[in-house]
Amino acid sequence: MNFAGRKVLVLGLGDTGLSMAKWLARRGASVRVADTRTAPPRLAELERSLPSVTANCGPFRDEMFTDIDLVAISPGVPLAEPAVRRALDAGMEVAGDIELFAQALPK
């Protein structure tokens, strides 16, 4: 799968969320990150390594999902999270880390 130019929202900014954000950015995706915590553990590293990436901290808000092609979910974010449920119900493409990386494997 080609991620270049795709608008991706990464949910969760722990180890996995940071690795997904970096991986997607290297592949040309336009990345945004959101975490329900006010001080996610990898926020400083994200700001250092990907200064152009916007990070939203605090409760997930519906407007974060506007104009997004793909929602990439870290393992710590439950699928039962109301914002995730709304994204799924709206037919948005939602993928976990393993599925995301598997999509890039040659077929």
Biopython code that builds the backbone (N, CA, C, O; Angstrom):
import numpy as np
from Bio.PDB.StructureBuilder import StructureBuilder

atoms = [
    (1, "MET", "N", (0.841, -1.183, 0.000)),
    (1, "MET", "CA", (0.000, 0.000, 0.000)),
    (1, "MET", "C", (0.883, 1.242, 0.000)),
    (1, "MET", "O", (1.920, 1.293, 0.662)),
    (2, "ASN", "N", (0.453, 2.222, -0.746)),
    (2, "ASN", "CA", (1.168, 3.486, -0.823)),
    (2, "ASN", "C", (0.545, 4.464, 0.176)),
    (2, "ASN", "O", (-0.651, 4.749, 0.103)),
    (3, "PHE", "N", (1.341, 4.968, 1.092)),
    (3, "PHE", "CA", (0.845, 5.901, 2.104)),
    (3, "PHE", "C", (1.113, 7.357, 1.733)),
    (3, "PHE", "O", (0.648, 8.263, 2.425)),
    (4, "ALA", "N", (1.852, 7.594, 0.658)),
    (4, "ALA", "CA", (2.204, 8.957, 0.257)),
    (4, "ALA", "C", (0.945, 9.783, 0.021)),
    (4, "ALA", "O", (0.049, 9.386, -0.724)),
    (5, "GLY", "N", (0.901, 10.939, 0.673)),
    (5, "GLY", "CA", (-0.216, 11.847, 0.514)),
    (5, "GLY", "C", (-1.465, 11.500, 1.302)),
    (5, "GLY", "O", (-2.413, 12.285, 1.333)),
    (6, "ARG", "N", (-1.485, 10.339, 1.937)),
    (6, "ARG", "CA", (-2.664, 9.965, 2.727)),
    (6, "ARG", "C", (-2.651, 10.722, 4.047)),
    (6, "ARG", "O", (-1.592, 10.956, 4.629)),
    (7, "LYS", "N", (-3.829, 11.099, 4.511)),
    (7, "LYS", "CA", (-3.972, 11.810, 5.781)),
    (7, "LYS", "C", (-4.299, 10.783, 6.851)),
    (7, "LYS", "O", (-5.353, 10.147, 6.822)),
    (8, "VAL", "N", (-3.371, 10.631, 7.805)),
    (8, "VAL", "CA", (-3.491, 9.582, 8.812)),
    (8, "VAL", "C", (-3.538, 10.191, 10.206)),
    (8, "VAL", "O", (-2.734, 11.057, 10.552)),
    (9, "LEU", "N", (-4.491, 9.723, 10.992)),
    (9, "LEU", "CA", (-4.582, 10.087, 12.403)),
    (9, "LEU", "C", (-4.114, 8.893, 13.217)),
    (9, "LEU", "O", (-4.724, 7.825, 13.164)),
    (10, "VAL", "N", (-3.030, 9.068, 13.972)),
    (10, "VAL", "CA", (-2.511, 8.027, 14.857)),
    (10, "VAL", "C", (-3.085, 8.276, 16.245)),
    (10, "VAL", "O", (-2.916, 9.357, 16.810)),
    (11, "LEU", "N", (-3.763, 7.272, 16.791)),
    (11, "LEU", "CA", (-4.328, 7.383, 18.138)),
    (11, "LEU", "C", (-3.418, 6.674, 19.122)),
    (11, "LEU", "O", (-3.157, 5.479, 18.989)),
    (12, "GLY", "N", (-2.941, 7.407, 20.103)),
    (12, "GLY", "CA", (-2.036, 6.868, 21.119)),
    (12, "GLY", "C", (-0.619, 7.332, 20.853)),
    (12, "GLY", "O", (-0.131, 7.237, 19.727)),
    (13, "LEU", "N", (0.045, 7.834, 21.884)),
    (13, "LEU", "CA", (1.411, 8.324, 21.722)),
    (13, "LEU", "C", (2.329, 7.723, 22.767)),
    (13, "LEU", "O", (3.050, 8.425, 23.476)),
    (14, "GLY", "N", (2.283, 6.395, 22.841)),
    (14, "GLY", "CA", (3.281, 5.644, 23.582)),
    (14, "GLY", "C", (4.309, 5.163, 22.568)),
    (14, "GLY", "O", (4.483, 5.778, 21.516)),
    (15, "ASP", "N", (4.988, 4.067, 22.882)),
    (15, "ASP", "CA", (6.016, 3.534, 21.982)),
    (15, "ASP", "C", (5.461, 3.202, 20.598)),
    (15, "ASP", "O", (6.042, 3.582, 19.582)),
    (16, "THR", "N", (4.332, 2.489, 20.564)),
    (16, "THR", "CA", (3.775, 2.058, 19.282)),
    (16, "THR", "C", (3.256, 3.234, 18.470)),
    (16, "THR", "O", (3.493, 3.301, 17.264)),
    (17, "GLY", "N", (2.558, 4.154, 19.103)),
    (17, "GLY", "CA", (2.052, 5.318, 18.378)),
    (17, "GLY", "C", (3.173, 6.133, 17.764)),
    (17, "GLY", "O", (3.068, 6.582, 16.622)),
    (18, "LEU", "N", (4.244, 6.326, 18.515)),
    (18, "LEU", "CA", (5.390, 7.060, 17.990)),
    (18, "LEU", "C", (6.001, 6.321, 16.809)),
    (18, "LEU", "O", (6.322, 6.937, 15.793)),
    (19, "SER", "N", (6.167, 5.002, 16.931)),
    (19, "SER", "CA", (6.764, 4.246, 15.824)),
    (19, "SER", "C", (5.871, 4.296, 14.588)),
    (19, "SER", "O", (6.377, 4.397, 13.471)),
    (20, "MET", "N", (4.541, 4.226, 14.768)),
    (20, "MET", "CA", (3.641, 4.332, 13.613)),
    (20, "MET", "C", (3.743, 5.712, 12.975)),
    (20, "MET", "O", (3.795, 5.822, 11.750)),
    (21, "ALA", "N", (3.772, 6.767, 13.786)),
    (21, "ALA", "CA", (3.863, 8.128, 13.252)),
    (21, "ALA", "C", (5.147, 8.306, 12.440)),
    (21, "ALA", "O", (5.111, 8.857, 11.339)),
    (22, "LYS", "N", (6.269, 7.848, 12.970)),
    (22, "LYS", "CA", (7.543, 7.965, 12.254)),
    (22, "LYS", "C", (7.517, 7.166, 10.957)),
    (22, "LYS", "O", (7.925, 7.657, 9.905)),
    (23, "TRP", "N", (7.033, 5.934, 11.044)),
    (23, "TRP", "CA", (6.989, 5.030, 9.892)),
    (23, "TRP", "C", (6.121, 5.622, 8.788)),
    (23, "TRP", "O", (6.514, 5.629, 7.621)),
    (24, "LEU", "N", (4.946, 6.118, 9.154)),
    (24, "LEU", "CA", (4.032, 6.713, 8.173)),
    (24, "LEU", "C", (4.617, 7.988, 7.564)),
    (24, "LEU", "O", (4.513, 8.200, 6.355)),
    (25, "ALA", "N", (5.225, 8.830, 8.383)),
    (25, "ALA", "CA", (5.829, 10.068, 7.878)),
    (25, "ALA", "C", (6.949, 9.762, 6.886)),
    (25, "ALA", "O", (7.076, 10.445, 5.870)),
    (26, "ARG", "N", (7.764, 8.740, 7.170)),
    (26, "ARG", "CA", (8.836, 8.351, 6.246)),
    (26, "ARG", "C", (8.275, 7.885, 4.908)),
    (26, "ARG", "O", (8.962, 7.957, 3.889)),
    (27, "ARG", "N", (7.047, 7.415, 4.902)),
    (27, "ARG", "CA", (6.415, 6.936, 3.678)),
    (27, "ARG", "C", (5.547, 8.001, 3.012)),
    (27, "ARG", "O", (4.775, 7.706, 2.100)),
    (28, "GLY", "N", (5.682, 9.230, 3.474)),
    (28, "GLY", "CA", (5.027, 10.347, 2.809)),
    (28, "GLY", "C", (3.621, 10.671, 3.264)),
    (28, "GLY", "O", (2.957, 11.515, 2.661)),
    (29, "ALA", "N", (3.152, 10.017, 4.316)),
    (29, "ALA", "CA", (1.812, 10.320, 4.825)),
    (29, "ALA", "C", (1.811, 11.662, 5.549)),
    (29, "ALA", "O", (2.824, 12.090, 6.102)),
    (30, "SER", "N", (0.674, 12.302, 5.534)),
    (30, "SER", "CA", (0.446, 13.502, 6.336)),
    (30, "SER", "C", (-0.119, 13.010, 7.666)),
    (30, "SER", "O", (-1.248, 12.522, 7.724)),
    (31, "VAL", "N", (0.666, 13.138, 8.727)),
    (31, "VAL", "CA", (0.349, 12.493, 10.002)),
    (31, "VAL", "C", (-0.109, 13.503, 11.042)),
    (31, "VAL", "O", (0.461, 14.585, 11.180)),
    (32, "ARG", "N", (-1.141, 13.127, 11.761)),
    (32, "ARG", "CA", (-1.576, 13.815, 12.980)),
    (32, "ARG", "C", (-1.614, 12.757, 14.072)),
    (32, "ARG", "O", (-1.842, 11.580, 13.796)),
    (33, "VAL", "N", (-1.391, 13.174, 15.305)),
    (33, "VAL", "CA", (-1.396, 12.246, 16.439)),
    (33, "VAL", "C", (-2.341, 12.781, 17.502)),
    (33, "VAL", "O", (-2.422, 13.988, 17.728)),
    (34, "ALA", "N", (-3.055, 11.869, 18.151)),
    (34, "ALA", "CA", (-3.928, 12.257, 19.261)),
    (34, "ALA", "C", (-3.771, 11.244, 20.384)),
    (34, "ALA", "O", (-3.615, 10.048, 20.140)),
    (35, "ASP", "N", (-3.813, 11.734, 21.610)),
    (35, "ASP", "CA", (-3.721, 10.880, 22.792)),
    (35, "ASP", "C", (-4.624, 11.476, 23.858)),
    (35, "ASP", "O", (-4.659, 12.693, 24.039)),
    (36, "THR", "N", (-5.351, 10.625, 24.559)),
    (36, "THR", "CA", (-6.274, 11.119, 25.584)),
    (36, "THR", "C", (-5.547, 11.653, 26.809)),
    (36, "THR", "O", (-6.127, 12.399, 27.599)),
    (37, "ARG", "N", (-4.290, 11.281, 26.973)),
    (37, "ARG", "CA", (-3.517, 11.774, 28.122)),
    (37, "ARG", "C", (-3.050, 13.205, 27.859)),
    (37, "ARG", "O", (-2.742, 13.568, 26.724)),
    (38, "THR", "N", (-3.001, 14.002, 28.908)),
    (38, "THR", "CA", (-2.550, 15.384, 28.740)),
    (38, "THR", "C", (-1.041, 15.474, 28.527)),
    (38, "THR", "O", (-0.552, 16.447, 27.954)),
    (39, "ALA", "N", (-0.304, 14.463, 28.984)),
    (39, "ALA", "CA", (1.149, 14.428, 28.796)),
    (39, "ALA", "C", (1.558, 13.019, 28.367)),
    (39, "ALA", "O", (2.079, 12.256, 29.180)),
    (40, "PRO", "N", (1.328, 12.662, 27.090)),
    (40, "PRO", "CA", (1.697, 11.324, 26.625)),
    (40, "PRO", "C", (3.191, 11.076, 26.776)),
    (40, "PRO", "O", (3.983, 12.012, 26.672)),
    (41, "PRO", "N", (3.589, 9.823, 27.021)),
    (41, "PRO", "CA", (4.995, 9.524, 27.313)),
    (41, "PRO", "C", (5.971, 9.835, 26.185)),
    (41, "PRO", "O", (7.150, 10.053, 26.461)),
    (42, "ARG", "N", (5.543, 9.865, 24.948)),
    (42, "ARG", "CA", (6.466, 10.095, 23.828)),
    (42, "ARG", "C", (6.266, 11.442, 23.130)),
    (42, "ARG", "O", (6.748, 11.648, 22.017)),
    (43, "LEU", "N", (5.556, 12.352, 23.790)),
    (43, "LEU", "CA", (5.268, 13.652, 23.177)),
    (43, "LEU", "C", (6.545, 14.424, 22.850)),
    (43, "LEU", "O", (6.680, 14.945, 21.743)),
    (44, "ALA", "N", (7.471, 14.506, 23.783)),
    (44, "ALA", "CA", (8.708, 15.267, 23.545)),
    (44, "ALA", "C", (9.501, 14.674, 22.382)),
    (44, "ALA", "O", (10.046, 15.409, 21.559)),
    (45, "GLU", "N", (9.563, 13.357, 22.317)),
    (45, "GLU", "CA", (10.296, 12.719, 21.220)),
    (45, "GLU", "C", (9.603, 12.967, 19.883)),
    (45, "GLU", "O", (10.273, 13.187, 18.874)),
    (46, "LEU", "N", (8.275, 12.935, 19.865)),
    (46, "LEU", "CA", (7.537, 13.239, 18.635)),
    (46, "LEU", "C", (7.851, 14.661, 18.179)),
    (46, "LEU", "O", (8.131, 14.888, 17.002)),
    (47, "GLU", "N", (7.806, 15.608, 19.097)),
    (47, "GLU", "CA", (8.070, 17.010, 18.753)),
    (47, "GLU", "C", (9.490, 17.209, 18.233)),
    (47, "GLU", "O", (9.717, 18.032, 17.345)),
    (48, "ARG", "N", (10.457, 16.452, 18.787)),
    (48, "ARG", "CA", (11.853, 16.534, 18.332)),
    (48, "ARG", "C", (12.030, 15.900, 16.957)),
    (48, "ARG", "O", (12.637, 16.492, 16.065)),
    (49, "SER", "N", (11.493, 14.693, 16.794)),
    (49, "SER", "CA", (11.771, 13.932, 15.574)),
    (49, "SER", "C", (10.844, 14.279, 14.410)),
    (49, "SER", "O", (11.231, 14.135, 13.250)),
    (50, "LEU", "N", (9.631, 14.732, 14.705)),
    (50, "LEU", "CA", (8.665, 15.076, 13.655)),
    (50, "LEU", "C", (8.010, 16.425, 13.983)),
    (50, "LEU", "O", (6.824, 16.472, 14.310)),
    (51, "PRO", "N", (8.771, 17.512, 13.899)),
    (51, "PRO", "CA", (8.235, 18.808, 14.326)),
    (51, "PRO", "C", (7.026, 19.286, 13.523)),
    (51, "PRO", "O", (6.275, 20.137, 14.000)),
    (52, "SER", "N", (6.825, 18.763, 12.327)),
    (52, "SER", "CA", (5.681, 19.199, 11.518)),
    (52, "SER", "C", (4.389, 18.459, 11.859)),
    (52, "SER", "O", (3.318, 18.823, 11.374)),
    (53, "VAL", "N", (4.486, 17.425, 12.687)),
    (53, "VAL", "CA", (3.307, 16.635, 13.044)),
    (53, "VAL", "C", (2.560, 17.299, 14.199)),
    (53, "VAL", "O", (3.155, 17.657, 15.216)),
    (54, "THR", "N", (1.268, 17.454, 14.028)),
    (54, "THR", "CA", (0.414, 18.027, 15.064)),
    (54, "THR", "C", (0.035, 16.948, 16.065)),
    (54, "THR", "O", (-0.376, 15.854, 15.680)),
    (55, "ALA", "N", (0.172, 17.256, 17.352)),
    (55, "ALA", "CA", (-0.241, 16.332, 18.413)),
    (55, "ALA", "C", (-1.358, 16.981, 19.220)),
    (55, "ALA", "O", (-1.212, 18.102, 19.708)),
    (56, "ASN", "N", (-2.466, 16.273, 19.355)),
    (56, "ASN", "CA", (-3.596, 16.724, 20.167)),
    (56, "ASN", "C", (-3.634, 15.895, 21.433)),
    (56, "ASN", "O", (-3.718, 14.668, 21.371)),
    (57, "CYS", "N", (-3.573, 16.551, 22.583)),
    (57, "CYS", "CA", (-3.591, 15.852, 23.869)),
    (57, "CYS", "C", (-4.888, 16.179, 24.603)),
    (57, "CYS", "O", (-5.334, 17.326, 24.628)),
    (58, "GLY", "N", (-5.474, 15.163, 25.189)),
    (58, "GLY", "CA", (-6.749, 15.329, 25.880)),
    (58, "GLY", "C", (-7.796, 14.467, 25.206)),
    (58, "GLY", "O", (-7.466, 13.653, 24.344)),
    (59, "PRO", "N", (-9.042, 14.632, 25.580)),
    (59, "PRO", "CA", (-10.096, 13.771, 25.027)),
    (59, "PRO", "C", (-10.137, 13.823, 23.498)),
    (59, "PRO", "O", (-9.912, 14.870, 22.891)),
    (60, "PHE", "N", (-10.430, 12.667, 22.893)),
    (60, "PHE", "CA", (-10.611, 12.634, 21.442)),
    (60, "PHE", "C", (-11.859, 13.442, 21.098)),
    (60, "PHE", "O", (-12.897, 13.310, 21.746)),
    (61, "ARG", "N", (-11.743, 14.273, 20.074)),
    (61, "ARG", "CA", (-12.868, 15.088, 19.620)),
    (61, "ARG", "C", (-13.192, 14.731, 18.169)),
    (61, "ARG", "O", (-12.298, 14.401, 17.390)),
    (62, "ASP", "N", (-14.440, 14.797, 17.821)),
    (62, "ASP", "CA", (-14.858, 14.408, 16.473)),
    (62, "ASP", "C", (-14.116, 15.168, 15.382)),
    (62, "ASP", "O", (-13.825, 14.601, 14.329)),
    (63, "GLU", "N", (-13.805, 16.442, 15.613)),
    (63, "GLU", "CA", (-13.132, 17.219, 14.567)),
    (63, "GLU", "C", (-11.725, 16.703, 14.264)),
    (63, "GLU", "O", (-11.180, 16.997, 13.200)),
    (64, "MET", "N", (-11.131, 15.941, 15.177)),
    (64, "MET", "CA", (-9.817, 15.341, 14.908)),
    (64, "MET", "C", (-9.894, 14.345, 13.752)),
    (64, "MET", "O", (-8.899, 14.095, 13.071)),
    (65, "PHE", "N", (-11.076, 13.783, 13.538)),
    (65, "PHE", "CA", (-11.268, 12.744, 12.537)),
    (65, "PHE", "C", (-11.709, 13.307, 11.189)),
    (65, "PHE", "O", (-11.899, 12.557, 10.232)),
    (66, "THR", "N", (-11.873, 14.627, 11.113)),
    (66, "THR", "CA", (-12.303, 15.270, 9.876)),
    (66, "THR", "C", (-11.183, 15.229, 8.843)),
    (66, "THR", "O", (-10.025, 15.497, 9.163)),
    (67, "ASP", "N", (-11.531, 14.894, 7.613)),
    (67, "ASP", "CA", (-10.583, 14.902, 6.496)),
    (67, "ASP", "C", (-9.432, 13.915, 6.711)),
    (67, "ASP", "O", (-8.286, 14.210, 6.369)),
    (68, "ILE", "N", (-9.735, 12.758, 7.273)),
    (68, "ILE", "CA", (-8.737, 11.718, 7.535)),
    (68, "ILE", "C", (-9.004, 10.528, 6.611)),
    (68, "ILE", "O", (-10.150, 10.115, 6.436)),
    (69, "ASP", "N", (-7.932, 9.979, 6.018)),
    (69, "ASP", "CA", (-8.061, 8.801, 5.158)),
    (69, "ASP", "C", (-7.944, 7.495, 5.932)),
    (69, "ASP", "O", (-8.521, 6.479, 5.547)),
    (70, "LEU", "N", (-7.190, 7.533, 7.031)),
    (70, "LEU", "CA", (-6.901, 6.316, 7.790)),
    (70, "LEU", "C", (-6.714, 6.670, 9.255)),
    (70, "LEU", "O", (-6.070, 7.665, 9.588)),
    (71, "VAL", "N", (-7.281, 5.848, 10.126)),
    (71, "VAL", "CA", (-7.059, 5.983, 11.567)),
    (71, "VAL", "C", (-6.192, 4.799, 11.985)),
    (71, "VAL", "O", (-6.596, 3.646, 11.838)),
    (72, "ALA", "N", (-5.002, 5.084, 12.506)),
    (72, "ALA", "CA", (-4.070, 4.053, 12.969)),
    (72, "ALA", "C", (-4.123, 4.021, 14.494)),
    (72, "ALA", "O", (-3.843, 5.021, 15.156)),
    (73, "ILE", "N", (-4.484, 2.864, 15.044)),
    (73, "ILE", "CA", (-4.742, 2.769, 16.481)),
    (73, "ILE", "C", (-3.640, 1.993, 17.190)),
    (73, "ILE", "O", (-3.297, 0.878, 16.797)),
    (74, "SER", "N", (-3.093, 2.593, 18.235)),
    (74, "SER", "CA", (-2.121, 1.921, 19.098)),
    (74, "SER", "C", (-2.829, 0.849, 19.919)),
    (74, "SER", "O", (-4.034, 0.943, 20.152)),
    (75, "PRO", "N", (-2.090, -0.169, 20.358)),
    (75, "PRO", "CA", (-2.709, -1.253, 21.128)),
    (75, "PRO", "C", (-3.388, -0.800, 22.418)),
    (75, "PRO", "O", (-4.320, -1.459, 22.880)),
    (76, "GLY", "N", (-2.947, 0.303, 23.004)),
    (76, "GLY", "CA", (-3.532, 0.762, 24.255)),
    (76, "GLY", "C", (-4.854, 1.498, 24.100)),
    (76, "GLY", "O", (-5.504, 1.818, 25.095)),
    (77, "VAL", "N", (-5.260, 1.769, 22.867)),
    (77, "VAL", "CA", (-6.526, 2.471, 22.621)),
    (77, "VAL", "C", (-7.588, 1.423, 22.304)),
    (77, "VAL", "O", (-7.492, 0.737, 21.286)),
    (78, "PRO", "N", (-8.593, 1.293, 23.158)),
    (78, "PRO", "CA", (-9.602, 0.244, 22.934)),
    (78, "PRO", "C", (-10.521, 0.568, 21.752)),
    (78, "PRO", "O", (-10.862, 1.727, 21.515)),
    (79, "LEU", "N", (-10.909, -0.466, 21.023)),
    (79, "LEU", "CA", (-11.862, -0.277, 19.932)),
    (79, "LEU", "C", (-13.209, 0.210, 20.447)),
    (79, "LEU", "O", (-14.006, 0.764, 19.690)),
    (80, "ALA", "N", (-13.463, 0.001, 21.744)),
    (80, "ALA", "CA", (-14.710, 0.460, 22.354)),
    (80, "ALA", "C", (-14.689, 1.956, 22.667)),
    (80, "ALA", "O", (-15.712, 2.516, 23.060)),
    (81, "GLU", "N", (-13.547, 2.603, 22.499)),
    (81, "GLU", "CA", (-13.455, 4.057, 22.691)),
    (81, "GLU", "C", (-14.525, 4.707, 21.812)),
    (81, "GLU", "O", (-14.571, 4.431, 20.613)),
    (82, "PRO", "N", (-15.385, 5.562, 22.370)),
    (82, "PRO", "CA", (-16.485, 6.132, 21.586)),
    (82, "PRO", "C", (-16.065, 6.788, 20.271)),
    (82, "PRO", "O", (-16.756, 6.626, 19.265)),
    (83, "ALA", "N", (-14.966, 7.516, 20.253)),
    (83, "ALA", "CA", (-14.527, 8.168, 19.013)),
    (83, "ALA", "C", (-14.122, 7.132, 17.966)),
    (83, "ALA", "O", (-14.367, 7.324, 16.775)),
    (84, "VAL", "N", (-13.511, 6.048, 18.403)),
    (84, "VAL", "CA", (-13.131, 4.973, 17.484)),
    (84, "VAL", "C", (-14.388, 4.303, 16.943)),
    (84, "VAL", "O", (-14.469, 4.013, 15.749)),
    (85, "ARG", "N", (-15.361, 4.056, 17.803)),
    (85, "ARG", "CA", (-16.630, 3.443, 17.369)),
    (85, "ARG", "C", (-17.305, 4.319, 16.318)),
    (85, "ARG", "O", (-17.812, 3.815, 15.316)),
    (86, "ARG", "N", (-17.309, 5.624, 16.546)),
    (86, "ARG", "CA", (-17.930, 6.530, 15.574)),
    (86, "ARG", "C", (-17.188, 6.489, 14.236)),
    (86, "ARG", "O", (-17.814, 6.527, 13.177)),
    (87, "ALA", "N", (-15.867, 6.413, 14.283)),
    (87, "ALA", "CA", (-15.083, 6.320, 13.045)),
    (87, "ALA", "C", (-15.418, 5.034, 12.299)),
    (87, "ALA", "O", (-15.609, 5.049, 11.083)),
    (88, "LEU", "N", (-15.488, 3.927, 13.025)),
    (88, "LEU", "CA", (-15.842, 2.650, 12.403)),
    (88, "LEU", "C", (-17.255, 2.694, 11.835)),
    (88, "LEU", "O", (-17.493, 2.252, 10.711)),
    (89, "ASP", "N", (-18.185, 3.225, 12.609)),
    (89, "ASP", "CA", (-19.579, 3.316, 12.160)),
    (89, "ASP", "C", (-19.719, 4.202, 10.924)),
    (89, "ASP", "O", (-20.608, 3.990, 10.100)),
    (90, "ALA", "N", (-18.839, 5.194, 10.799)),
    (90, "ALA", "CA", (-18.867, 6.093, 9.645)),
    (90, "ALA", "C", (-18.174, 5.486, 8.424)),
    (90, "ALA", "O", (-18.144, 6.096, 7.355)),
    (91, "GLY", "N", (-17.617, 4.279, 8.587)),
    (91, "GLY", "CA", (-16.965, 3.601, 7.476)),
    (91, "GLY", "C", (-15.535, 4.029, 7.227)),
    (91, "GLY", "O", (-14.978, 3.748, 6.166)),
    (92, "MET", "N", (-14.931, 4.710, 8.196)),
    (92, "MET", "CA", (-13.534, 5.120, 8.034)),
    (92, "MET", "C", (-12.631, 3.895, 8.080)),
    (92, "MET", "O", (-12.942, 2.908, 8.747)),
    (93, "GLU", "N", (-11.514, 3.966, 7.369)),
    (93, "GLU", "CA", (-10.526, 2.897, 7.427)),
    (93, "GLU", "C", (-9.795, 3.000, 8.763)),
    (93, "GLU", "O", (-9.235, 4.045, 9.094)),
    (94, "VAL", "N", (-9.805, 1.911, 9.524)),
    (94, "VAL", "CA", (-9.177, 1.861, 10.842)),
    (94, "VAL", "C", (-8.262, 0.645, 10.863)),
    (94, "VAL", "O", (-8.673, -0.447, 10.471)),
    (95, "ALA", "N", (-7.012, 0.826, 11.323)),
    (95, "ALA", "CA", (-6.056, -0.280, 11.356)),
    (95, "ALA", "C", (-5.196, -0.191, 12.606)),
    (95, "ALA", "O", (-4.833, 0.897, 13.053)),
    (96, "GLY", "N", (-4.878, -1.344, 13.159)),
    (96, "GLY", "CA", (-3.916, -1.431, 14.243)),
    (96, "GLY", "C", (-2.512, -1.454, 13.678)),
    (96, "GLY", "O", (-2.325, -1.461, 12.461)),
    (97, "ASP", "N", (-1.523, -1.466, 14.558)),
    (97, "ASP", "CA", (-0.133, -1.394, 14.110)),
    (97, "ASP", "C", (0.272, -2.574, 13.236)),
    (97, "ASP", "O", (0.890, -2.373, 12.191)),
    (98, "ILE", "N", (-0.056, -3.782, 13.631)),
    (98, "ILE", "CA", (0.359, -4.958, 12.860)),
    (98, "ILE", "C", (-0.308, -4.948, 11.488)),
    (98, "ILE", "O", (0.343, -5.205, 10.476)),
    (99, "GLU", "N", (-1.591, -4.654, 11.455)),
    (99, "GLU", "CA", (-2.305, -4.588, 10.174)),
    (99, "GLU", "C", (-1.719, -3.501, 9.283)),
    (99, "GLU", "O", (-1.556, -3.696, 8.078)),
    (100, "LEU", "N", (-1.406, -2.370, 9.871)),
    (100, "LEU", "CA", (-0.832, -1.258, 9.121)),
    (100, "LEU", "C", (0.484, -1.666, 8.464)),
    (100, "LEU", "O", (0.679, -1.457, 7.267)),
    (101, "PHE", "N", (1.381, -2.248, 9.251)),
    (101, "PHE", "CA", (2.677, -2.651, 8.717)),
    (101, "PHE", "C", (2.521, -3.784, 7.704)),
    (101, "PHE", "O", (3.256, -3.830, 6.717)),
    (102, "ALA", "N", (1.580, -4.695, 7.930)),
    (102, "ALA", "CA", (1.356, -5.809, 7.006)),
    (102, "ALA", "C", (0.863, -5.309, 5.649)),
    (102, "ALA", "O", (1.175, -5.910, 4.621)),
    (103, "GLN", "N", (0.103, -4.224, 5.633)),
    (103, "GLN", "CA", (-0.399, -3.666, 4.373)),
    (103, "GLN", "C", (0.741, -3.219, 3.462)),
    (103, "GLN", "O", (0.575, -3.147, 2.245)),
    (104, "ALA", "N", (1.881, -2.922, 4.041)),
    (104, "ALA", "CA", (3.012, -2.427, 3.257)),
    (104, "ALA", "C", (3.901, -3.548, 2.725)),
    (104, "ALA", "O", (4.811, -3.295, 1.935)),
    (105, "LEU", "N", (3.647, -4.779, 3.149)),
    (105, "LEU", "CA", (4.468, -5.895, 2.682)),
    (105, "LEU", "C", (4.211, -6.159, 1.205)),
    (105, "LEU", "O", (3.084, -6.008, 0.732)),
    (106, "PRO", "N", (5.255, -6.556, 0.471)),
    (106, "PRO", "CA", (5.038, -6.892, -0.940)),
    (106, "PRO", "C", (4.135, -8.116, -1.052)),
    (106, "PRO", "O", (4.202, -9.044, -0.246)),
    (107, "LYS", "N", (3.312, -8.086, -2.053)),
    (107, "LYS", "CA", (2.362, -9.192, -2.240)),
    (107, "LYS", "C", (2.890, -10.191, -3.230)),
    (107, "LYS", "O", (2.228, -11.189, -3.513)),
]
sb = StructureBuilder()
sb.init_structure("model")
sb.init_model(0)
sb.init_chain("A")
sb.init_seg("    ")
for serial, (resi, resn, name, xyz) in enumerate(atoms, 1):
    if name == "N":
        sb.init_residue(resn, " ", resi, " ")
    sb.init_atom(name, np.array(xyz, "f"), 0.0, 1.0, " ", f" {name:<3s}", serial, name[0])
structure = sb.get_structure()
